[in-house]
Structure formats: C-alpha cells, structure tokens
Amino acid sequence: MSNAPLMPMATAVWLVENTTLTFRQIADFCNLHEVEIQGIADGEVAKGIKAYNPIMSGQLSREEIELSAKDQNRPLKIQNLDIEISNSEKKIKKYIPLSKRQDKPDSALWLIKQHSILKDSQIAKLIGMTKNSVTLIRNKSYWNYNNLNPKDPVALNLFSQKDLLDALAKAERRVKREKKEKEKQAKMVTNNV
C-alpha cells in the first residue's frame, strides 16, 4: 500500500477515462480491486469523484502509461511519492476596477427592483458591497439614492448569470420554507382556539 498513488480512486477514474490500460493494470497500480475498476468504467462506482491526473502530479509519465498500454502484463510503476498537492479551485476574490465600483449601488438597486425576493445579504454577497449599503438603498436612504440608475449587474460583468440563478433558487427555497412555517403557525393557532 506504500507505493499507492495519491487519491487512488480519483487516479483510477482518470486512468479509466484517458488510457487504454487493462482493468487489472489500473487496479494493481491504484491498490483497488479489479471489480471496482470495472464499476468505474460502467459508471456505477465513484460517481461524484473528480478525476485526478497522475501525470500532472508527477506520479506517472506518459511514456510509462504507453509502455504498459502496449504490454498488458507490464505493471505501472509509480515515479514520485513526494507529491505537491494544490487546489486550483480556491475562491479568488474578483477584482473590480475603480470605474466599475460606482456601478455597484446601481446594480443593487436593479436587483432590489427586479428580484425583490433576494435578501440584502444575498445582494451584498453577489455585488461585493456591504449589507448595510444594500439595506440603505432598499429603504431609499442611501446617501446618493436620487442619482442611482438601475443597471443589470450581469451585463456589467459584476457576476455571472449562473450566480444570479443560484441566488434566486436559494431565495425561492427560503420563501417556500417561510410560507410553510407561517401555515404551520396559523394551523396551530386555529387548533388552539
């Protein structure tokens, strides 16, 4: 087990998807059972596991894979056990140029008018401004409220359409939950009378 690759299941997923190696070769390299590799290939095992490229991490070379692909009896040999792990999907705060920062209050006003079910905290998170500022805009007490012009934040590239749809779906779930809670409360009140 000491010479197993890092993240054997994710590595197996990558090898199944990207090579012509036999299930036995992949199973032996990843210290997994051949039936598990068959399950990965059939889509029954490791459904939510993201493939991990052993070439990028330095565990295998393309030449090593090609040699084993040509000879079904040749096992794969791990190259490097000291592997650097990095997560490239870290949330990076998007830089908003100064020229676009003045569009944030306009975008907040647009979201308040177009999608009133969004909470102030959701709008603040989407646009990248404080919840307090969004609340002031909603209450029409923002310092520059009279000069605001509603502008679509997706068109201004402050965030993506997907981000907006995700926020709206979350808001709709919250509204349904609150409605159910109110109905439950009303039912309890009528039952107690």
BELJO-V532483 format. One record per run of one state. SS is the DSSP state (h for helix, s for strand, l for the rest). FROM is the first residue (numbers start at 1). TO is the last residue. Records with the same first field share a line. If there is no record, write none. Layout:
SS->FROM-TO ; FROM-TO
This chain:
l->1-7 ; 19-22 ; 31-33 ; 43-61 ; 71-97 ; 102-102 ; 115-119 ; 128-130 ; 139-144 ; 148-160 ; 193-193
h->8-18 ; 23-30 ; 34-42 ; 62-70 ; 98-101 ; 103-114 ; 120-127 ; 131-138 ; 145-147 ; 161-192
